Amino acid sequence: MLDAETTALLRKILDEVCAAVSRDEPGARVHVASTLLESASKGEISAEGLKLVAQRALVDAPTMWR
């Protein structure tokens, strides 16, 4: 279970990285969130590391145009 501080950091990074993602395409945001949670639960809790994880996940996220 993640503490409140880490959860807030994950939410902030998710919002920052997915700011340009259309709300009509929630799959990308879900993919990034899932990847962030997985990384945090494995011990990655630095803001820089999590942001990098999120950016990579967004690039790999499924879209309806692929």
N, C-alpha and C positions, 0 to 999 in steps of 0.2 A: 504494500500500500504506500502510495506517495504522500508526502507531507503537503500541507497547504501552500507553502512557499514554492515548492517544485511544481505543483499543479498550476499555480498562478503563472509561473515562468513558461510552462508548456502552452498555456492558453495565449499568452502574449506573443510567443514565437509563432504559434499557429496563425494568429490573426495577422501578424506582420508578413509572414511568408505567403499567405494565401489572400492578401489584400486585393490582388488583381484577378483572383479566380472568380469566375461568374457564379452567382448563387444558383443558377440554372444547372450547374454541373457539380453537384455535391460529392461525386465520387473522388475527385482529386483532393478535396479537403478531408474527406474521411481517410483516404490513403495516407496523407501526411500526418494526420492525428494519430492514426494507428502506429505508424512508424516511429513517431515521437514517443508515444507511450512505451513501445517495446524497448527503445533505446534507454529511456529513463529507468525502466524497471531492471535493465541490465547494468545500471550504474552510471550512465552518462548523464550528469546533471549540470555541467557547465553551460552557460548561456551560449558561448561560442560554438561548442560542440553540438549542442542541440539545434542551433540555427543552421549549421552545415548539414546535419542530418535531414532537417526539414526541407532545405533547398534541394538536396539530392532526391528526396522522396517526391517533391513536386515535379521534377523533371521526368521521373519514372511513373508518375501517376497516370492511370488510364483516363482516356478522354473519349468522348463519343465520336471524335473525328478520326481516331486511329483505327 
